[in-house]
Amino acid sequence: MQGCFAAENVIAPLSYASYRLQRDENTVGDVERWRQCEQPLFMLGFALHPAYADYARALPTTKVSGLGRLPSIAVYYYRRIFSTEDVGVIRSDMLDWMEGKFTRTKASEFKSSPWKYWRWVGQQRPDSMLPKLAMAVLSIAHCATA
């Protein structure tokens, strides 16, 4: 049951935004605010959250989701968040993550704590930049919904 509440906390802002966009009473301001949201960042956070990654993996490839798009989004945000051009093999690591090959560690081993999960994975994969990106992106998402 606790997992349902955690999932609701992650999904609620997107659901509300989607509802607002589908209403007949939407104003131009509503549409502009949604357009200004960083939808790729939201979807990257969704994909990197260990409890919801399988749902993200099942999404089709669009401008902001899917196996064919999220590795490039990961590269973009790594450069932007950490102000660097050195992205190592983050594109390859993100592809492995999206294919479920990056780690065998299960989200259930960390009782709904994505930061502990990624800290552990970072210790297992010290050369990868993906855990660092995941913790940064999930921290942004957490601050935005808190």
Secondary structure, DSSP 8 states (H G I E B T S, - for coil): -HHHHHHHHHHHHHHHHHHHHHSTT--HHHHHHHHHS-HHHHHHHHHHSTTTHHHHHHS---SS-STTTHHHHHHHHHHHHHT-S--TTHHHHHHHHHTT-S----GGGGTT-HHHHHHHHHHHSTT-SHHHHHHHHHHHHHHHH-
